[in-house]
Amino acid sequence: LQAYKPTGDPLKIIINYISPIREQMAKEEAKRMGIDADPPEFPIGSVRYTSTQRLQKRNNQDDVVFYVKSVDFLSRRTGVFGMTRTGKSNMIKQLVSVVKKTSDTTGMKIGQIIYDLNGEYANANKQDLGSLADVYPDDTERYRLLPAEGFHLIQNNFYLQIDEGFSIIRQILGSRSTPSADLHSFLNVSFEEPESENRSEHNRWEVKKAIYQAVLGKAGFKVPPKDLKISFQVNNDIYDRINSDKTFPEKSGSYLRLTVEQAIDWFLKARTVNQSDTLKSSSGTNWFDEDAISLLNMLAGKNNKNSYITGYKHLNPLKAYHSESRTQDVSEEIFQHLSAGKIVILDLSVGDPEHRERLSKVIGKHIFDRSMGIFNKGEFAPNIVIYVEEAHNLMGKKDDITDVWPRIAKEGAKCRIATVYATQEVSSMHPNILANTENFFVSHLNNEGEVRELSKFYDFSDFSKSLIRAQDIGFDRVKTLSSPFVVPVQIHKFSPEE
């Protein structure tokens, strides 16, 4: 038996080989995405024969470049695995630049969002000599949990983004194992706005919204700086009964406009009056429906029998999710940036871990729901790539199949969402996400259990020993959708100058 070791151009042909069937599929896929020419490909690294590279260098063998096809990463799942400090972040930056070059080359808008748990993509550091935000300053939007120069705030304004804010409240407080009856009633309140033509129902909705804003004020949520006015319609009879001591402002037509403090006093007094003699709307129905009563109880900190309850104090820990200066829903703002082909970096390196995990899910769910909504209308959703660092913290193995991340991994491809996730814990990843992963970049792993988990996919079992022994930074075993086999590659160092 004679064994031949290919070098130079023959090796380049072998490692970059794509079957004609797959090549044709890639072209058709590219056309569906709006790329008329052949799918662009970009160098990502060089073939590495052994862990030491000494034979390769001693024989003066030229680097044989390994190319990746950009279409492999659009609407696909990509896993980046390896121990800390083995080049995962460098690999992510390379993929971001590949997608950005694809966008620039083809003229196709591709949005990219990075869940940056360590702040290394949003901020420059000495090791990488530059951040992605520095490399693409005109195409990058940065978000942070705490105020900082050059960053947008991730939080929503609960007074203005009613549905979004209450969704966060429902998600956090509803996760408690045994919520009280009063809290349960509060969390089941609906703030869906009825048609304005249905005047009676729309007036009820205005009153519910006003009481909710008063509850936020009572709980200590900071009021927007531009004198927020809480506005709702009230008939003359109700107005006169509640304003019997003339402490509240005059009405403007049928509307009463109050500051947050005035609204708190108004609805506390209205609750007392209503308990002694039911307040009636102009149509003769009760002015407060069941939802409004639940909100009034939260505001007063008392139940229907006037026994004390926790009430508005339930909301005190949630003030960190609120920003009084924001005027637009942050999730929708981010989606618009992605639709425009921008790179969005969520700096999650500061703040409470539970807080950032929940916000991450809220934003991810909004991106998925908006994209799926566009897809279901028979239209083309925007191309979006989601990058998640330390993915085991956000895409847990115990997540339900209907949770945000498993759904994005399984169904996101049909509405043009690609997912790139990086972790050192292969076994902690949700099995549904692993099963749907097409591209793998694997560097050093020091645990046989993690390697065994990885060996279930493609021909990674052939590399199981070297994955444990070789600890070189950036030495990856790469399997892409187009490549028929795993290739050992030394990934190029990400260079801000280039």
Secondary structure, 3 states (H helix, E strand, C coil): CCCCCCCHHHHHHHHCCCCHHHHHHHHHHHHHCCCCCCCCEEEEEEECCCCCCHHHHHCCCCCCEEEEEHHHCCCCEEEEECCCCCCHHHHHHHHHHHHHHHHHHHCCCEEEEEEECCCCCCCCCCCCCCCHHHHCHHHEEEEECCCCCCCEECCECCCCCHHHHHHHHHHHHCCCCCCCHHHHHHHCCCCCCCCCCCHHHHHHHHHHHHHHHHHHHHCCCCCCCCCCCEEEECCHHHHHHHCCCCCCCCCECCEEEECHHHHHHHHHHHHHHHHHCCCECCCCCECCCHHHHHHHHHHHCECCCCCECCHHHHHHHHHHHECCCCCCCHHHHHHHHHHCCCEEEEECCCCCHHHHHHHHHHHHHHHHHHHHHHHHCCCCCCEEEEEECCHHHCCECCCCCCCHHHHHHHHHHHHCEEEEEEECCHHHECHHHHHCCCEEEECCCCCHHHHHHHCCCCCHHHHHHHHHHCCCCCEEEEECCCCCCCEEEEECCCCCCC
